[in-house]
């Protein structure tokens, strides 16, 4: 099962290497990284190209600046994996088994969407917000409506795209793309 990881890149010289290295360190290897350079004016385009030259699982796409939504949409068009997920260029995975654990869940039931936990670090406050533990009984074996209601009641329905993997066929069949030009597009 191949996973496409779409990363919009804009002026992220400080964080981009940590982001990409955290994916390359994964114990699960069947993935592609789509680095969508959104008209960066720093060294980000060069960093993207260097990674693409080092590893054939990495594809760099250079485009004029159009914002995060537009960059994600370009990645969606080029993605070739069975599932798609997103990372922001300043995100990283701290657990090298993150993808492996997600693949185990996918292989059990082949869901349309998989949500996973995340931690948020606020650099200006030097504070980390840890995720709450997830109770799979809230969704496992439930009908869609009940599962979603359970997640909402438990406060576990994250709206961010970088906490989910979505079946590529679902995205394409339902034309699920980001509205261009809006902020906080998750």
C-alpha positions as CSV (number, residue, x, y, z in Angstrom):
1,X,0.0,0.0,0.0
2,X,1.5,3.3,-1.1
3,X,1.1,6.5,0.8
4,X,1.4,10.0,-0.8
5,X,2.6,12.7,1.5
6,X,1.9,16.2,0.2
7,X,4.0,19.0,1.7
8,X,3.3,22.6,0.6
9,X,6.7,24.4,0.8
10,X,7.0,28.1,1.2
11,X,10.1,29.8,2.7
12,X,10.7,27.0,5.1
13,X,14.5,26.7,5.1
14,X,14.6,26.5,8.9
15,X,12.3,23.5,9.2
16,X,12.1,21.6,5.9
17,X,15.0,19.3,6.4
18,X,13.6,18.1,9.8
19,X,10.2,17.5,8.1
20,X,11.6,15.4,5.2
21,X,14.1,13.6,7.4
22,X,11.4,12.5,9.8
23,X,9.5,10.8,6.9
24,X,12.7,9.2,5.4
25,X,13.3,7.8,8.9
26,X,10.0,5.8,8.9
27,X,10.2,2.1,9.2
28,X,7.5,1.8,6.5
29,X,9.0,2.7,3.1
30,X,6.3,2.5,0.5
31,X,5.5,6.2,0.2
32,X,6.1,9.2,-2.0
33,X,6.8,12.7,-0.8
34,X,5.5,15.5,-3.0
35,X,7.3,18.7,-2.1
36,X,5.2,21.5,-3.7
37,X,7.4,24.6,-3.7
38,X,4.9,27.5,-3.8
39,X,7.2,30.2,-5.2
40,X,9.6,30.3,-2.2
41,X,12.2,33.1,-2.2
42,X,14.7,31.5,0.2
43,X,16.7,28.3,-0.1
44,X,13.6,26.0,0.1
45,X,13.6,25.2,-3.7
46,X,17.2,24.1,-3.6
47,X,16.6,21.9,-0.5
48,X,13.6,20.3,-2.3
49,X,15.6,19.6,-5.4
50,X,18.5,18.1,-3.3
51,X,16.1,15.7,-1.7
52,X,14.5,14.7,-5.0
53,X,18.0,13.9,-6.4
54,X,18.9,11.8,-3.4
55,X,15.7,9.7,-3.1
56,X,13.4,8.6,-6.0
57,X,10.4,8.6,-3.7
58,X,10.6,12.4,-3.5
59,X,9.1,14.5,-6.2
60,X,9.6,18.3,-6.3
61,X,7.1,20.5,-8.0
62,X,7.9,24.2,-8.5
63,X,5.0,26.6,-9.0
64,X,4.2,30.2,-8.8
65,X,3.0,31.4,-5.4
66,X,-0.7,30.6,-5.0
67,X,-1.0,29.8,-1.3
68,X,-1.3,26.6,0.7
69,X,-4.6,25.5,-0.8
70,X,-3.3,25.8,-4.3
71,X,-0.1,23.9,-3.5
72,X,-2.0,21.1,-1.8
73,X,-4.3,20.9,-4.9
74,X,-1.2,20.6,-7.2
75,X,0.0,17.7,-4.9
76,X,-3.4,16.0,-5.1
77,X,-3.3,16.0,-8.9
78,X,0.2,14.4,-8.9
79,X,-0.3,11.9,-6.0
80,X,0.0,8.2,-7.0
81,X,-0.5,6.6,-3.6
82,X,-3.5,4.5,-2.4
83,X,-3.9,7.0,0.5
84,X,-3.0,10.7,0.7
85,X,-1.9,12.7,3.8
86,X,-0.5,16.1,4.3
87,X,2.2,17.7,6.3
88,X,3.0,21.3,6.7
89,X,6.6,22.2,6.0
90,X,7.3,22.8,9.7
91,X,5.8,19.5,10.9
92,X,7.7,16.3,11.6
93,X,7.0,12.8,12.8
94,X,8.8,12.0,16.1
95,X,8.0,8.3,15.9
96,X,9.7,6.3,13.2
97,X,6.9,3.8,13.4
98,X,4.1,6.3,12.7
99,X,3.4,5.2,9.2
100,X,3.8,1.5,10.1
101,X,1.2,1.9,12.8
102,X,-1.2,3.7,10.5
103,X,-0.7,1.0,7.8
104,X,-1.7,-1.7,10.3
105,X,-5.0,0.1,11.0
106,X,-5.6,0.5,7.3
107,X,-4.9,-3.1,6.5
108,X,-7.5,-4.2,9.1
109,X,-10.6,-2.6,7.5
110,X,-9.4,-0.5,4.5
111,X,-11.2,2.6,5.8
112,X,-11.9,5.7,3.6
113,X,-10.3,7.9,6.3
114,X,-7.8,7.3,9.1
115,X,-7.3,9.9,11.8
116,X,-4.2,9.8,13.9
117,X,-3.0,11.7,17.0
118,X,-0.6,14.6,16.9
119,X,1.3,16.8,19.3
120,X,1.4,20.6,18.9
121,X,4.5,22.5,19.9
122,X,4.2,26.3,20.4
123,X,7.7,27.6,19.9
124,X,7.0,31.1,21.2
125,X,5.6,29.7,24.4
126,X,7.9,26.6,24.5
127,X,4.8,24.5,25.2
128,X,3.7,21.1,23.9
129,X,0.1,20.0,23.8
130,X,-0.1,16.2,23.9
131,X,-2.9,14.3,22.3
132,X,-5.5,12.5,24.3
133,X,-5.6,8.7,23.8
134,X,-8.0,7.5,21.2
135,X,-10.7,5.0,22.0
136,X,-11.2,2.9,18.9
137,X,-14.5,1.6,20.3
138,X,-16.0,5.0,19.5
139,X,-15.8,4.2,15.8
140,X,-15.1,0.5,15.3
141,X,-18.1,-1.4,14.0
142,X,-20.3,1.7,14.1
143,X,-22.3,3.3,11.3
144,X,-20.8,6.5,9.9
145,X,-23.2,8.9,11.5
146,X,-22.8,7.3,15.0
147,X,-19.0,7.1,14.6
148,X,-18.8,10.8,13.7
149,X,-21.2,11.8,16.5
150,X,-19.1,9.8,19.0
151,X,-15.9,11.5,17.8
152,X,-17.5,15.0,18.1
153,X,-18.9,14.2,21.6
154,X,-15.4,13.0,22.7
155,X,-13.7,16.1,21.3
156,X,-11.6,14.0,19.0
157,X,-12.7,15.1,15.5
158,X,-9.7,17.2,14.4
159,X,-10.3,19.5,11.4
160,X,-6.7,19.6,10.3
161,X,-5.7,17.7,7.2
162,X,-2.4,16.7,8.6
163,X,-4.0,14.3,11.1
164,X,-5.7,12.2,8.5
165,X,-5.0,9.8,5.6
166,X,-7.7,9.7,3.0
167,X,-8.2,7.1,0.3
168,X,-7.1,8.6,-3.0
169,X,-10.1,7.2,-4.8
170,X,-12.5,8.9,-2.4
171,X,-10.8,12.3,-3.1
172,X,-10.9,11.8,-6.8
173,X,-14.5,10.4,-7.0
174,X,-15.9,13.3,-5.0
175,X,-13.7,16.0,-6.3
176,X,-12.4,16.9,-2.9
177,X,-10.0,19.8,-3.4
178,X,-9.1,22.9,-1.3
179,X,-10.8,26.2,-2.1
180,X,-8.0,28.4,-3.4
181,X,-7.2,31.7,-1.7
182,X,-8.6,31.2,1.8
183,X,-6.6,31.1,5.0
184,X,-6.8,28.3,7.5
185,X,-8.1,26.1,4.8
186,X,-8.1,22.9,6.9
